[in-house]
Amino acid sequence: MLERELIQNRGFRNVADGGEITGFQFLLRMPNYRGLWGSLIDGVSVDVGDLHWDRDVPLWTLQGRRFTLAELRRSTDVRWQLDELATITVPHPGGLAPGVHQLRVAIALHAPYIPAEFQPSVFPAERKVTIVA
């Protein structure tokens, strides 16, 4: 079941590749009132404390497939469904320290029915999240 908040309470963790911690992940729910094609996603900026990642840095996992933002923009068969969580992976060697962190995001989406000069729509959210050792 999805939580009401855009940043879900579960799923915040460091991730490893080959035994080495390479970054962290969290889960987002769709902020719009309906699903959206992957090519209309314009990224998510991420802030944790004093650290910042621009919208094009995080990786997206949708429908069990991982994408860079450039790959999502070129996609023709990927949708972020209303009832689907997106897994966001932020590259950060060594990950985040165990403890409570203030996570802030700004999800940028394009809507095909809104004039280009008013795009993208940005959905900000923030939440305290915890990395467990």
Contacts in CASP RR format, 6 or more apart in sequence:
PFRMAT RR
TARGET T0000
AUTHOR 0000-0000-0000
METHOD contacts of the structure
MODEL  1
MLERELIQNRGFRNVADGGEITGFQFLLRMPNYRGLWGSLIDGVSVDVGD
LHWDRDVPLWTLQGRRFTLAELRRSTDVRWQLDELATITVPHPGGLAPGV
HQLRVAIALHAPYIPAEFQPSVFPAERKVTIVA
2 8 0 8 1.000
2 29 0 8 1.000
2 83 0 8 1.000
2 85 0 8 1.000
3 9 0 8 1.000
3 29 0 8 1.000
5 29 0 8 1.000
5 125 0 8 1.000
5 127 0 8 1.000
6 28 0 8 1.000
6 29 0 8 1.000
6 31 0 8 1.000
6 105 0 8 1.000
6 107 0 8 1.000
6 123 0 8 1.000
6 125 0 8 1.000
7 26 0 8 1.000
7 27 0 8 1.000
7 28 0 8 1.000
7 103 0 8 1.000
7 105 0 8 1.000
7 125 0 8 1.000
7 126 0 8 1.000
7 127 0 8 1.000
7 129 0 8 1.000
8 26 0 8 1.000
8 27 0 8 1.000
8 28 0 8 1.000
8 29 0 8 1.000
8 85 0 8 1.000
9 127 0 8 1.000
9 129 0 8 1.000
10 27 0 8 1.000
11 25 0 8 1.000
11 26 0 8 1.000
11 27 0 8 1.000
12 24 0 8 1.000
12 25 0 8 1.000
12 26 0 8 1.000
12 27 0 8 1.000
12 103 0 8 1.000
12 129 0 8 1.000
12 130 0 8 1.000
12 131 0 8 1.000
13 24 0 8 1.000
13 25 0 8 1.000
13 131 0 8 1.000
13 132 0 8 1.000
14 21 0 8 1.000
14 23 0 8 1.000
14 24 0 8 1.000
14 25 0 8 1.000
14 94 0 8 1.000
14 95 0 8 1.000
14 96 0 8 1.000
14 131 0 8 1.000
15 21 0 8 1.000
15 22 0 8 1.000
15 23 0 8 1.000
15 24 0 8 1.000
15 25 0 8 1.000
15 89 0 8 1.000
15 95 0 8 1.000
16 22 0 8 1.000
20 93 0 8 1.000
20 94 0 8 1.000
21 93 0 8 1.000
21 94 0 8 1.000
21 95 0 8 1.000
22 91 0 8 1.000
22 92 0 8 1.000
22 93 0 8 1.000
22 94 0 8 1.000
22 95 0 8 1.000
23 89 0 8 1.000
23 90 0 8 1.000
23 91 0 8 1.000
23 92 0 8 1.000
23 93 0 8 1.000
23 94 0 8 1.000
23 95 0 8 1.000
23 96 0 8 1.000
24 48 0 8 1.000
24 89 0 8 1.000
24 90 0 8 1.000
24 92 0 8 1.000
24 95 0 8 1.000
24 96 0 8 1.000
24 131 0 8 1.000
25 87 0 8 1.000
25 88 0 8 1.000
25 89 0 8 1.000
25 90 0 8 1.000
26 87 0 8 1.000
26 88 0 8 1.000
26 103 0 8 1.000
26 129 0 8 1.000
27 85 0 8 1.000
27 86 0 8 1.000
27 87 0 8 1.000
27 88 0 8 1.000
28 44 0 8 1.000
28 85 0 8 1.000
28 86 0 8 1.000
28 88 0 8 1.000
28 105 0 8 1.000
28 107 0 8 1.000
29 85 0 8 1.000
29 86 0 8 1.000
30 36 0 8 1.000
30 80 0 8 1.000
30 81 0 8 1.000
30 82 0 8 1.000
30 84 0 8 1.000
30 86 0 8 1.000
31 107 0 8 1.000
31 109 0 8 1.000
31 123 0 8 1.000
31 125 0 8 1.000
32 82 0 8 1.000
32 109 0 8 1.000
32 111 0 8 1.000
32 121 0 8 1.000
32 123 0 8 1.000
33 82 0 8 1.000
34 82 0 8 1.000
35 79 0 8 1.000
35 80 0 8 1.000
35 81 0 8 1.000
35 82 0 8 1.000
36 79 0 8 1.000
36 80 0 8 1.000
36 109 0 8 1.000
37 75 0 8 1.000
37 78 0 8 1.000
37 79 0 8 1.000
37 80 0 8 1.000
38 62 0 8 1.000
38 72 0 8 1.000
38 73 0 8 1.000
38 75 0 8 1.000
38 78 0 8 1.000
38 79 0 8 1.000
38 80 0 8 1.000
39 72 0 8 1.000
39 73 0 8 1.000
39 74 0 8 1.000
39 75 0 8 1.000
39 76 0 8 1.000
39 78 0 8 1.000
40 109 0 8 1.000
40 110 0 8 1.000
40 111 0 8 1.000
40 112 0 8 1.000
41 60 0 8 1.000
41 69 0 8 1.000
41 72 0 8 1.000
41 73 0 8 1.000
41 80 0 8 1.000
41 108 0 8 1.000
41 109 0 8 1.000
41 110 0 8 1.000
42 55 0 8 1.000
42 69 0 8 1.000
42 108 0 8 1.000
42 109 0 8 1.000
42 110 0 8 1.000
42 119 0 8 1.000
42 120 0 8 1.000
43 55 0 8 1.000
43 56 0 8 1.000
43 58 0 8 1.000
43 60 0 8 1.000
43 69 0 8 1.000
43 72 0 8 1.000
43 107 0 8 1.000
43 108 0 8 1.000
44 55 0 8 1.000
44 58 0 8 1.000
44 60 0 8 1.000
44 88 0 8 1.000
44 105 0 8 1.000
44 106 0 8 1.000
44 107 0 8 1.000
44 108 0 8 1.000
45 52 0 8 1.000
45 53 0 8 1.000
45 54 0 8 1.000
45 55 0 8 1.000
45 105 0 8 1.000
45 106 0 8 1.000
45 108 0 8 1.000
46 52 0 8 1.000
46 53 0 8 1.000
46 57 0 8 1.000
46 58 0 8 1.000
46 88 0 8 1.000
46 90 0 8 1.000
46 103 0 8 1.000
46 104 0 8 1.000
46 105 0 8 1.000
47 53 0 8 1.000
47 102 0 8 1.000
47 103 0 8 1.000
47 104 0 8 1.000
47 105 0 8 1.000
48 96 0 8 1.000
48 101 0 8 1.000
48 102 0 8 1.000
48 103 0 8 1.000
48 104 0 8 1.000
49 101 0 8 1.000
49 102 0 8 1.000
51 92 0 8 1.000
53 90 0 8 1.000
53 92 0 8 1.000
55 69 0 8 1.000
55 106 0 8 1.000
55 108 0 8 1.000
56 68 0 8 1.000
56 69 0 8 1.000
56 70 0 8 1.000
57 90 0 8 1.000
57 91 0 8 1.000
58 69 0 8 1.000
58 88 0 8 1.000
58 89 0 8 1.000
58 90 0 8 1.000
58 91 0 8 1.000
59 66 0 8 1.000
59 67 0 8 1.000
59 68 0 8 1.000
59 88 0 8 1.000
59 89 0 8 1.000
59 90 0 8 1.000
59 91 0 8 1.000
60 66 0 8 1.000
60 67 0 8 1.000
60 68 0 8 1.000
60 69 0 8 1.000
60 72 0 8 1.000
60 86 0 8 1.000
60 87 0 8 1.000
60 88 0 8 1.000
60 89 0 8 1.000
61 67 0 8 1.000
61 86 0 8 1.000
61 87 0 8 1.000
61 88 0 8 1.000
61 89 0 8 1.000
62 72 0 8 1.000
62 78 0 8 1.000
62 79 0 8 1.000
62 80 0 8 1.000
62 84 0 8 1.000
62 86 0 8 1.000
62 87 0 8 1.000
63 78 0 8 1.000
63 79 0 8 1.000
63 84 0 8 1.000
65 78 0 8 1.000
66 89 0 8 1.000
67 75 0 8 1.000
67 78 0 8 1.000
72 78 0 8 1.000
80 86 0 8 1.000
88 105 0 8 1.000
96 131 0 8 1.000
97 131 0 8 1.000
98 131 0 8 1.000
98 132 0 8 1.000
98 133 0 8 1.000
99 130 0 8 1.000
99 131 0 8 1.000
99 132 0 8 1.000
100 128 0 8 1.000
100 129 0 8 1.000
100 130 0 8 1.000
101 128 0 8 1.000
101 129 0 8 1.000
101 130 0 8 1.000
101 131 0 8 1.000
102 126 0 8 1.000
102 127 0 8 1.000
102 128 0 8 1.000
103 126 0 8 1.000
103 127 0 8 1.000
103 128 0 8 1.000
103 129 0 8 1.000
104 124 0 8 1.000
104 125 0 8 1.000
104 126 0 8 1.000
105 124 0 8 1.000
105 125 0 8 1.000
105 126 0 8 1.000
106 122 0 8 1.000
106 123 0 8 1.000
106 124 0 8 1.000
106 125 0 8 1.000
107 122 0 8 1.000
107 123 0 8 1.000
107 124 0 8 1.000
107 125 0 8 1.000
108 120 0 8 1.000
108 121 0 8 1.000
108 122 0 8 1.000
108 123 0 8 1.000
109 120 0 8 1.000
109 121 0 8 1.000
109 123 0 8 1.000
110 119 0 8 1.000
110 120 0 8 1.000
110 121 0 8 1.000
111 119 0 8 1.000
111 121 0 8 1.000
114 121 0 8 1.000
END
